[in-house]
């Protein structure tokens, strides 16, 4: 049985951006997409999603290749540790001004943020777990 859901009813993100590259499933935590769209509207700049939903298999594959994917990633579909589905995305970001603007707005709006050289990770962990909002670097 497929876990795939169709989110093509929004004008900012499509299944190809959100789906797991391995399973092609799109399973988002309830309310996450609307929060992501609201964030994108307020950011008012293009946002290229480089990673969203991840199956356990895809997350394991990333980890086996040295990618800094947490075993309990908020990208995971069916995260058993936190009883969540995907509530995180990585956004391509390579220049300092965009990085500052994205991080500043995300923190102001309650997103947890991870800063890497070529992308910004944003998640809503504090909406779906007891974990606090955090800021970290890869």
CNS distance restraints for C-alpha pairs under 8 A (distance, minus, plus):
assign (resid   2 and name CA) (resid  25 and name CA) 7.31 0.50 0.50
assign (resid   3 and name CA) (resid  25 and name CA) 5.88 0.50 0.50
assign (resid   3 and name CA) (resid  26 and name CA) 7.08 0.50 0.50
assign (resid   3 and name CA) (resid  27 and name CA) 6.57 0.50 0.50
assign (resid   4 and name CA) (resid  24 and name CA) 7.33 0.50 0.50
assign (resid   4 and name CA) (resid  25 and name CA) 4.41 0.50 0.50
assign (resid   4 and name CA) (resid  26 and name CA) 5.06 0.50 0.50
assign (resid   4 and name CA) (resid  27 and name CA) 6.37 0.50 0.50
assign (resid   5 and name CA) (resid  25 and name CA) 7.19 0.50 0.50
assign (resid   5 and name CA) (resid  26 and name CA) 5.58 0.50 0.50
assign (resid   5 and name CA) (resid  27 and name CA) 6.34 0.50 0.50
assign (resid   6 and name CA) (resid  15 and name CA) 6.81 0.50 0.50
assign (resid   6 and name CA) (resid  26 and name CA) 7.40 0.50 0.50
assign (resid   7 and name CA) (resid  13 and name CA) 7.98 0.50 0.50
assign (resid   7 and name CA) (resid  14 and name CA) 6.41 0.50 0.50
assign (resid   7 and name CA) (resid  15 and name CA) 6.29 0.50 0.50
assign (resid   8 and name CA) (resid  13 and name CA) 7.45 0.50 0.50
assign (resid   8 and name CA) (resid  14 and name CA) 5.38 0.50 0.50
assign (resid   8 and name CA) (resid  15 and name CA) 6.59 0.50 0.50
assign (resid  10 and name CA) (resid  14 and name CA) 7.38 0.50 0.50
assign (resid  12 and name CA) (resid  37 and name CA) 6.78 0.50 0.50
assign (resid  12 and name CA) (resid  40 and name CA) 7.77 0.50 0.50
assign (resid  13 and name CA) (resid  17 and name CA) 6.45 0.50 0.50
assign (resid  13 and name CA) (resid  18 and name CA) 7.22 0.50 0.50
assign (resid  14 and name CA) (resid  18 and name CA) 6.39 0.50 0.50
assign (resid  15 and name CA) (resid  19 and name CA) 5.46 0.50 0.50
assign (resid  15 and name CA) (resid  26 and name CA) 6.73 0.50 0.50
assign (resid  17 and name CA) (resid  49 and name CA) 5.98 0.50 0.50
assign (resid  17 and name CA) (resid  50 and name CA) 7.25 0.50 0.50
assign (resid  17 and name CA) (resid  51 and name CA) 7.45 0.50 0.50
assign (resid  17 and name CA) (resid  52 and name CA) 7.26 0.50 0.50
assign (resid  18 and name CA) (resid  26 and name CA) 6.19 0.50 0.50
assign (resid  18 and name CA) (resid  49 and name CA) 7.46 0.50 0.50
assign (resid  18 and name CA) (resid  51 and name CA) 7.07 0.50 0.50
assign (resid  18 and name CA) (resid  52 and name CA) 5.02 0.50 0.50
assign (resid  18 and name CA) (resid  53 and name CA) 5.86 0.50 0.50
assign (resid  19 and name CA) (resid  23 and name CA) 7.87 0.50 0.50
assign (resid  19 and name CA) (resid  24 and name CA) 5.05 0.50 0.50
assign (resid  19 and name CA) (resid  25 and name CA) 5.27 0.50 0.50
assign (resid  19 and name CA) (resid  26 and name CA) 4.67 0.50 0.50
assign (resid  19 and name CA) (resid  27 and name CA) 7.98 0.50 0.50
assign (resid  19 and name CA) (resid  52 and name CA) 6.58 0.50 0.50
assign (resid  19 and name CA) (resid  53 and name CA) 5.33 0.50 0.50
assign (resid  19 and name CA) (resid  54 and name CA) 7.50 0.50 0.50
assign (resid  20 and name CA) (resid  24 and name CA) 4.66 0.50 0.50
assign (resid  20 and name CA) (resid  25 and name CA) 5.49 0.50 0.50
assign (resid  20 and name CA) (resid  26 and name CA) 6.61 0.50 0.50
assign (resid  20 and name CA) (resid  51 and name CA) 7.97 0.50 0.50
assign (resid  20 and name CA) (resid  52 and name CA) 6.93 0.50 0.50
assign (resid  20 and name CA) (resid  53 and name CA) 4.73 0.50 0.50
assign (resid  20 and name CA) (resid  54 and name CA) 4.72 0.50 0.50
assign (resid  20 and name CA) (resid  55 and name CA) 6.30 0.50 0.50
assign (resid  20 and name CA) (resid  58 and name CA) 7.37 0.50 0.50
assign (resid  21 and name CA) (resid  54 and name CA) 7.38 0.50 0.50
assign (resid  21 and name CA) (resid  58 and name CA) 7.28 0.50 0.50
assign (resid  22 and name CA) (resid  54 and name CA) 7.71 0.50 0.50
assign (resid  22 and name CA) (resid  55 and name CA) 7.10 0.50 0.50
assign (resid  22 and name CA) (resid  57 and name CA) 7.37 0.50 0.50
assign (resid  22 and name CA) (resid  58 and name CA) 5.71 0.50 0.50
assign (resid  23 and name CA) (resid  55 and name CA) 6.52 0.50 0.50
assign (resid  23 and name CA) (resid  58 and name CA) 7.87 0.50 0.50
assign (resid  25 and name CA) (resid  53 and name CA) 7.29 0.50 0.50
assign (resid  25 and name CA) (resid  55 and name CA) 7.83 0.50 0.50
assign (resid  26 and name CA) (resid  53 and name CA) 6.08 0.50 0.50
assign (resid  27 and name CA) (resid  53 and name CA) 6.79 0.50 0.50
assign (resid  27 and name CA) (resid  77 and name CA) 6.18 0.50 0.50
assign (resid  27 and name CA) (resid  85 and name CA) 6.27 0.50 0.50
assign (resid  27 and name CA) (resid  86 and name CA) 6.31 0.50 0.50
assign (resid  28 and name CA) (resid  32 and name CA) 6.37 0.50 0.50
assign (resid  28 and name CA) (resid  33 and name CA) 7.03 0.50 0.50
assign (resid  28 and name CA) (resid  53 and name CA) 7.40 0.50 0.50
assign (resid  28 and name CA) (resid  77 and name CA) 7.48 0.50 0.50
assign (resid  28 and name CA) (resid  85 and name CA) 5.42 0.50 0.50
assign (resid  28 and name CA) (resid  86 and name CA) 4.65 0.50 0.50
assign (resid  28 and name CA) (resid  87 and name CA) 6.23 0.50 0.50
assign (resid  29 and name CA) (resid  33 and name CA) 7.94 0.50 0.50
assign (resid  29 and name CA) (resid  84 and name CA) 6.27 0.50 0.50
assign (resid  29 and name CA) (resid  85 and name CA) 4.73 0.50 0.50
assign (resid  29 and name CA) (resid  86 and name CA) 5.48 0.50 0.50
assign (resid  29 and name CA) (resid  87 and name CA) 5.63 0.50 0.50
assign (resid  31 and name CA) (resid  35 and name CA) 6.37 0.50 0.50
assign (resid  32 and name CA) (resid  36 and name CA) 6.08 0.50 0.50
assign (resid  32 and name CA) (resid  87 and name CA) 5.87 0.50 0.50
assign (resid  32 and name CA) (resid 124 and name CA) 7.65 0.50 0.50
assign (resid  33 and name CA) (resid  37 and name CA) 6.08 0.50 0.50
assign (resid  34 and name CA) (resid  38 and name CA) 6.12 0.50 0.50
assign (resid  35 and name CA) (resid  39 and name CA) 6.17 0.50 0.50
assign (resid  36 and name CA) (resid  40 and name CA) 6.17 0.50 0.50
assign (resid  37 and name CA) (resid  41 and name CA) 6.12 0.50 0.50
assign (resid  38 and name CA) (resid  42 and name CA) 6.27 0.50 0.50
assign (resid  39 and name CA) (resid  43 and name CA) 6.02 0.50 0.50
assign (resid  39 and name CA) (resid 106 and name CA) 7.72 0.50 0.50
assign (resid  39 and name CA) (resid 109 and name CA) 7.96 0.50 0.50
assign (resid  40 and name CA) (resid  44 and name CA) 6.12 0.50 0.50
assign (resid  40 and name CA) (resid  45 and name CA) 7.31 0.50 0.50
assign (resid  40 and name CA) (resid  46 and name CA) 7.88 0.50 0.50
assign (resid  40 and name CA) (resid  47 and name CA) 7.15 0.50 0.50
assign (resid  41 and name CA) (resid  45 and name CA) 7.98 0.50 0.50
assign (resid  43 and name CA) (resid 101 and name CA) 7.97 0.50 0.50
assign (resid  43 and name CA) (resid 102 and name CA) 7.12 0.50 0.50
assign (resid  43 and name CA) (resid 105 and name CA) 7.19 0.50 0.50
assign (resid  47 and name CA) (resid  91 and name CA) 6.22 0.50 0.50
assign (resid  47 and name CA) (resid  92 and name CA) 7.13 0.50 0.50
assign (resid  48 and name CA) (resid  91 and name CA) 5.52 0.50 0.50
assign (resid  48 and name CA) (resid  92 and name CA) 5.51 0.50 0.50
assign (resid  49 and name CA) (resid  89 and name CA) 6.60 0.50 0.50
assign (resid  49 and name CA) (resid  90 and name CA) 5.72 0.50 0.50
assign (resid  49 and name CA) (resid  91 and name CA) 4.64 0.50 0.50
assign (resid  49 and name CA) (resid  92 and name CA) 6.32 0.50 0.50
assign (resid  50 and name CA) (resid  89 and name CA) 7.51 0.50 0.50
assign (resid  50 and name CA) (resid  90 and name CA) 5.47 0.50 0.50
assign (resid  50 and name CA) (resid  91 and name CA) 5.73 0.50 0.50
assign (resid  50 and name CA) (resid  92 and name CA) 6.10 0.50 0.50
assign (resid  50 and name CA) (resid 119 and name CA) 7.90 0.50 0.50
assign (resid  51 and name CA) (resid  75 and name CA) 7.86 0.50 0.50
assign (resid  51 and name CA) (resid  89 and name CA) 5.60 0.50 0.50
assign (resid  51 and name CA) (resid  90 and name CA) 5.06 0.50 0.50
assign (resid  51 and name CA) (resid  91 and name CA) 7.43 0.50 0.50
assign (resid  52 and name CA) (resid  75 and name CA) 5.71 0.50 0.50
assign (resid  52 and name CA) (resid  86 and name CA) 7.06 0.50 0.50
assign (resid  52 and name CA) (resid  88 and name CA) 6.19 0.50 0.50
assign (resid  52 and name CA) (resid  89 and name CA) 4.48 0.50 0.50
assign (resid  52 and name CA) (resid  90 and name CA) 6.53 0.50 0.50
assign (resid  53 and name CA) (resid  75 and name CA) 5.24 0.50 0.50
assign (resid  53 and name CA) (resid  76 and name CA) 5.97 0.50 0.50
assign (resid  53 and name CA) (resid  77 and name CA) 6.26 0.50 0.50
assign (resid  53 and name CA) (resid  86 and name CA) 5.55 0.50 0.50
assign (resid  53 and name CA) (resid  88 and name CA) 7.88 0.50 0.50
assign (resid  53 and name CA) (resid  89 and name CA) 7.77 0.50 0.50
assign (resid  54 and name CA) (resid  58 and name CA) 5.69 0.50 0.50
assign (resid  54 and name CA) (resid  59 and name CA) 5.90 0.50 0.50
assign (resid  54 and name CA) (resid  75 and name CA) 5.59 0.50 0.50
assign (resid  54 and name CA) (resid  76 and name CA) 4.68 0.50 0.50
assign (resid  54 and name CA) (resid  77 and name CA) 5.81 0.50 0.50
assign (resid  54 and name CA) (resid  86 and name CA) 7.52 0.50 0.50
assign (resid  55 and name CA) (resid  59 and name CA) 6.19 0.50 0.50
assign (resid  55 and name CA) (resid  76 and name CA) 5.76 0.50 0.50
assign (resid  55 and name CA) (resid  77 and name CA) 5.43 0.50 0.50
assign (resid  55 and name CA) (resid  78 and name CA) 7.84 0.50 0.50
assign (resid  56 and name CA) (resid  60 and name CA) 6.10 0.50 0.50
assign (resid  56 and name CA) (resid  76 and name CA) 6.57 0.50 0.50
assign (resid  56 and name CA) (resid  77 and name CA) 7.20 0.50 0.50
assign (resid  57 and name CA) (resid  61 and name CA) 6.13 0.50 0.50
assign (resid  58 and name CA) (resid  62 and name CA) 6.25 0.50 0.50
assign (resid  59 and name CA) (resid  63 and name CA) 6.28 0.50 0.50
assign (resid  59 and name CA) (resid  69 and name CA) 6.61 0.50 0.50
assign (resid  59 and name CA) (resid  71 and name CA) 7.35 0.50 0.50
assign (resid  59 and name CA) (resid  76 and name CA) 7.21 0.50 0.50
assign (resid  60 and name CA) (resid  64 and name CA) 6.10 0.50 0.50
assign (resid  60 and name CA) (resid  71 and name CA) 7.63 0.50 0.50
assign (resid  61 and name CA) (resid  65 and name CA) 6.54 0.50 0.50
assign (resid  62 and name CA) (resid  66 and name CA) 6.62 0.50 0.50
assign (resid  62 and name CA) (resid  67 and name CA) 5.25 0.50 0.50
assign (resid  62 and name CA) (resid  68 and name CA) 7.71 0.50 0.50
assign (resid  62 and name CA) (resid  69 and name CA) 6.50 0.50 0.50
assign (resid  63 and name CA) (resid  67 and name CA) 5.21 0.50 0.50
assign (resid  63 and name CA) (resid  68 and name CA) 6.51 0.50 0.50
assign (resid  63 and name CA) (resid  69 and name CA) 5.66 0.50 0.50
assign (resid  63 and name CA) (resid  70 and name CA) 7.69 0.50 0.50
assign (resid  63 and name CA) (resid  71 and name CA) 7.97 0.50 0.50
assign (resid  68 and name CA) (resid 138 and name CA) 7.33 0.50 0.50
assign (resid  69 and name CA) (resid  73 and name CA) 6.46 0.50 0.50
assign (resid  72 and name CA) (resid  76 and name CA) 7.36 0.50 0.50
assign (resid  72 and name CA) (resid  79 and name CA) 6.51 0.50 0.50
assign (resid  72 and name CA) (resid  81 and name CA) 6.59 0.50 0.50
assign (resid  72 and name CA) (resid  82 and name CA) 7.90 0.50 0.50
assign (resid  73 and name CA) (resid  79 and name CA) 7.39 0.50 0.50
assign (resid  74 and name CA) (resid  79 and name CA) 7.15 0.50 0.50
assign (resid  74 and name CA) (resid  84 and name CA) 7.54 0.50 0.50
assign (resid  74 and name CA) (resid  85 and name CA) 7.31 0.50 0.50
assign (resid  74 and name CA) (resid  86 and name CA) 5.69 0.50 0.50
assign (resid  74 and name CA) (resid  87 and name CA) 5.62 0.50 0.50
assign (resid  74 and name CA) (resid  88 and name CA) 5.47 0.50 0.50
assign (resid  74 and name CA) (resid 123 and name CA) 6.95 0.50 0.50
assign (resid  74 and name CA) (resid 125 and name CA) 7.19 0.50 0.50
assign (resid  75 and name CA) (resid  85 and name CA) 7.41 0.50 0.50
assign (resid  75 and name CA) (resid  86 and name CA) 4.61 0.50 0.50
assign (resid  75 and name CA) (resid  87 and name CA) 6.07 0.50 0.50
assign (resid  75 and name CA) (resid  88 and name CA) 5.03 0.50 0.50
assign (resid  75 and name CA) (resid  89 and name CA) 6.67 0.50 0.50
assign (resid  76 and name CA) (resid  84 and name CA) 7.95 0.50 0.50
assign (resid  76 and name CA) (resid  85 and name CA) 6.07 0.50 0.50
assign (resid  76 and name CA) (resid  86 and name CA) 5.26 0.50 0.50
assign (resid  77 and name CA) (resid  84 and name CA) 7.26 0.50 0.50
assign (resid  77 and name CA) (resid  85 and name CA) 4.44 0.50 0.50
assign (resid  77 and name CA) (resid  86 and name CA) 5.27 0.50 0.50
assign (resid  78 and name CA) (resid  83 and name CA) 6.68 0.50 0.50
assign (resid  78 and name CA) (resid  84 and name CA) 5.86 0.50 0.50
assign (resid  78 and name CA) (resid  85 and name CA) 4.93 0.50 0.50
assign (resid  78 and name CA) (resid  86 and name CA) 7.68 0.50 0.50
assign (resid  79 and name CA) (resid  83 and name CA) 5.43 0.50 0.50
assign (resid  79 and name CA) (resid  84 and name CA) 5.16 0.50 0.50
assign (resid  79 and name CA) (resid  85 and name CA) 5.93 0.50 0.50
assign (resid  79 and name CA) (resid  86 and name CA) 7.94 0.50 0.50
assign (resid  80 and name CA) (resid  84 and name CA) 7.01 0.50 0.50
assign (resid  82 and name CA) (resid 129 and name CA) 6.58 0.50 0.50
assign (resid  84 and name CA) (resid 128 and name CA) 7.15 0.50 0.50
assign (resid  87 and name CA) (resid 123 and name CA) 5.66 0.50 0.50
assign (resid  87 and name CA) (resid 124 and name CA) 5.79 0.50 0.50
assign (resid  87 and name CA) (resid 125 and name CA) 7.12 0.50 0.50
assign (resid  88 and name CA) (resid 121 and name CA) 7.12 0.50 0.50
assign (resid  88 and name CA) (resid 122 and name CA) 5.62 0.50 0.50
assign (resid  88 and name CA) (resid 123 and name CA) 4.02 0.50 0.50
assign (resid  88 and name CA) (resid 124 and name CA) 6.56 0.50 0.50
assign (resid  89 and name CA) (resid 121 and name CA) 5.86 0.50 0.50
assign (resid  89 and name CA) (resid 122 and name CA) 5.65 0.50 0.50
assign (resid  89 and name CA) (resid 123 and name CA) 6.49 0.50 0.50
assign (resid  90 and name CA) (resid 119 and name CA) 6.13 0.50 0.50
assign (resid  90 and name CA) (resid 120 and name CA) 5.50 0.50 0.50
assign (resid  90 and name CA) (resid 121 and name CA) 4.26 0.50 0.50
assign (resid  90 and name CA) (resid 122 and name CA) 6.29 0.50 0.50
assign (resid  91 and name CA) (resid 119 and name CA) 5.26 0.50 0.50
assign (resid  91 and name CA) (resid 120 and name CA) 5.16 0.50 0.50
assign (resid  91 and name CA) (resid 121 and name CA) 6.31 0.50 0.50
assign (resid  91 and name CA) (resid 122 and name CA) 7.77 0.50 0.50
assign (resid  92 and name CA) (resid 118 and name CA) 5.99 0.50 0.50
assign (resid  92 and name CA) (resid 119 and name CA) 4.30 0.50 0.50
assign (resid  92 and name CA) (resid 120 and name CA) 6.51 0.50 0.50
assign (resid  93 and name CA) (resid  98 and name CA) 6.65 0.50 0.50
assign (resid  93 and name CA) (resid  99 and name CA) 5.99 0.50 0.50
assign (resid  93 and name CA) (resid 117 and name CA) 7.83 0.50 0.50
assign (resid  93 and name CA) (resid 118 and name CA) 5.25 0.50 0.50
assign (resid  93 and name CA) (resid 119 and name CA) 4.63 0.50 0.50
assign (resid  93 and name CA) (resid 120 and name CA) 6.37 0.50 0.50
assign (resid  94 and name CA) (resid  98 and name CA) 7.64 0.50 0.50
assign (resid  94 and name CA) (resid  99 and name CA) 7.17 0.50 0.50
assign (resid  94 and name CA) (resid 117 and name CA) 6.83 0.50 0.50
assign (resid  94 and name CA) (resid 118 and name CA) 4.96 0.50 0.50
assign (resid  94 and name CA) (resid 119 and name CA) 6.83 0.50 0.50
assign (resid  95 and name CA) (resid  99 and name CA) 6.15 0.50 0.50
assign (resid  96 and name CA) (resid 100 and name CA) 6.06 0.50 0.50
assign (resid  97 and name CA) (resid 101 and name CA) 6.18 0.50 0.50
assign (resid  98 and name CA) (resid 102 and name CA) 5.98 0.50 0.50
assign (resid  99 and name CA) (resid 103 and name CA) 6.03 0.50 0.50
assign (resid  99 and name CA) (resid 120 and name CA) 7.39 0.50 0.50
assign (resid 100 and name CA) (resid 104 and name CA) 5.86 0.50 0.50
assign (resid 101 and name CA) (resid 105 and name CA) 6.15 0.50 0.50
assign (resid 102 and name CA) (resid 106 and name CA) 6.01 0.50 0.50
assign (resid 102 and name CA) (resid 120 and name CA) 7.93 0.50 0.50
assign (resid 103 and name CA) (resid 107 and name CA) 6.10 0.50 0.50
assign (resid 103 and name CA) (resid 113 and name CA) 6.80 0.50 0.50
assign (resid 103 and name CA) (resid 120 and name CA) 7.61 0.50 0.50
assign (resid 104 and name CA) (resid 108 and name CA) 6.18 0.50 0.50
assign (resid 105 and name CA) (resid 109 and name CA) 6.11 0.50 0.50
assign (resid 106 and name CA) (resid 110 and name CA) 6.33 0.50 0.50
assign (resid 106 and name CA) (resid 111 and name CA) 5.03 0.50 0.50
assign (resid 106 and name CA) (resid 112 and name CA) 7.28 0.50 0.50
assign (resid 106 and name CA) (resid 113 and name CA) 7.08 0.50 0.50
assign (resid 106 and name CA) (resid 122 and name CA) 7.27 0.50 0.50
assign (resid 107 and name CA) (resid 111 and name CA) 5.35 0.50 0.50
assign (resid 107 and name CA) (resid 112 and name CA) 6.61 0.50 0.50
assign (resid 107 and name CA) (resid 113 and name CA) 7.05 0.50 0.50
assign (resid 110 and name CA) (resid 124 and name CA) 7.43 0.50 0.50
assign (resid 110 and name CA) (resid 126 and name CA) 7.89 0.50 0.50
assign (resid 110 and name CA) (resid 133 and name CA) 6.62 0.50 0.50
assign (resid 111 and name CA) (resid 122 and name CA) 5.99 0.50 0.50
assign (resid 111 and name CA) (resid 123 and name CA) 5.55 0.50 0.50
assign (resid 111 and name CA) (resid 124 and name CA) 5.35 0.50 0.50
assign (resid 111 and name CA) (resid 125 and name CA) 7.75 0.50 0.50
assign (resid 111 and name CA) (resid 126 and name CA) 7.88 0.50 0.50
assign (resid 111 and name CA) (resid 133 and name CA) 6.48 0.50 0.50
assign (resid 111 and name CA) (resid 134 and name CA) 7.97 0.50 0.50
assign (resid 112 and name CA) (resid 121 and name CA) 7.97 0.50 0.50
assign (resid 112 and name CA) (resid 122 and name CA) 5.57 0.50 0.50
assign (resid 112 and name CA) (resid 123 and name CA) 5.24 0.50 0.50
assign (resid 112 and name CA) (resid 124 and name CA) 6.28 0.50 0.50
assign (resid 112 and name CA) (resid 125 and name CA) 6.94 0.50 0.50
assign (resid 112 and name CA) (resid 126 and name CA) 7.81 0.50 0.50
assign (resid 112 and name CA) (resid 133 and name CA) 4.86 0.50 0.50
assign (resid 112 and name CA) (resid 134 and name CA) 4.83 0.50 0.50
assign (resid 112 and name CA) (resid 135 and name CA) 5.86 0.50 0.50
assign (resid 113 and name CA) (resid 120 and name CA) 6.90 0.50 0.50
assign (resid 113 and name CA) (resid 121 and name CA) 5.52 0.50 0.50
assign (resid 113 and name CA) (resid 122 and name CA) 4.73 0.50 0.50
assign (resid 113 and name CA) (resid 123 and name CA) 6.74 0.50 0.50
assign (resid 113 and name CA) (resid 134 and name CA) 6.33 0.50 0.50
assign (resid 113 and name CA) (resid 135 and name CA) 4.79 0.50 0.50
assign (resid 113 and name CA) (resid 136 and name CA) 6.37 0.50 0.50
assign (resid 114 and name CA) (resid 120 and name CA) 5.77 0.50 0.50
assign (resid 114 and name CA) (resid 121 and name CA) 4.71 0.50 0.50
assign (resid 114 and name CA) (resid 122 and name CA) 6.51 0.50 0.50
assign (resid 114 and name CA) (resid 135 and name CA) 5.80 0.50 0.50
assign (resid 114 and name CA) (resid 136 and name CA) 4.74 0.50 0.50
assign (resid 114 and name CA) (resid 137 and name CA) 5.26 0.50 0.50
assign (resid 114 and name CA) (resid 138 and name CA) 6.77 0.50 0.50
assign (resid 115 and name CA) (resid 119 and name CA) 6.70 0.50 0.50
assign (resid 115 and name CA) (resid 120 and name CA) 4.91 0.50 0.50
assign (resid 115 and name CA) (resid 121 and name CA) 6.40 0.50 0.50
assign (resid 115 and name CA) (resid 135 and name CA) 7.87 0.50 0.50
assign (resid 115 and name CA) (resid 136 and name CA) 6.30 0.50 0.50
assign (resid 115 and name CA) (resid 137 and name CA) 4.62 0.50 0.50
assign (resid 115 and name CA) (resid 138 and name CA) 6.15 0.50 0.50
assign (resid 116 and name CA) (resid 120 and name CA) 5.93 0.50 0.50
assign (resid 116 and name CA) (resid 121 and name CA) 7.76 0.50 0.50
assign (resid 116 and name CA) (resid 137 and name CA) 6.05 0.50 0.50
assign (resid 116 and name CA) (resid 138 and name CA) 5.23 0.50 0.50
assign (resid 124 and name CA) (resid 128 and name CA) 6.94 0.50 0.50
assign (resid 124 and name CA) (resid 133 and name CA) 7.98 0.50 0.50
assign (resid 125 and name CA) (resid 129 and name CA) 5.72 0.50 0.50
assign (resid 125 and name CA) (resid 130 and name CA) 7.91 0.50 0.50
assign (resid 125 and name CA) (resid 131 and name CA) 6.32 0.50 0.50
assign (resid 125 and name CA) (resid 132 and name CA) 7.39 0.50 0.50
assign (resid 125 and name CA) (resid 133 and name CA) 7.05 0.50 0.50
assign (resid 126 and name CA) (resid 130 and name CA) 6.13 0.50 0.50
assign (resid 126 and name CA) (resid 131 and name CA) 5.27 0.50 0.50
assign (resid 126 and name CA) (resid 132 and name CA) 5.29 0.50 0.50
assign (resid 126 and name CA) (resid 133 and name CA) 5.72 0.50 0.50
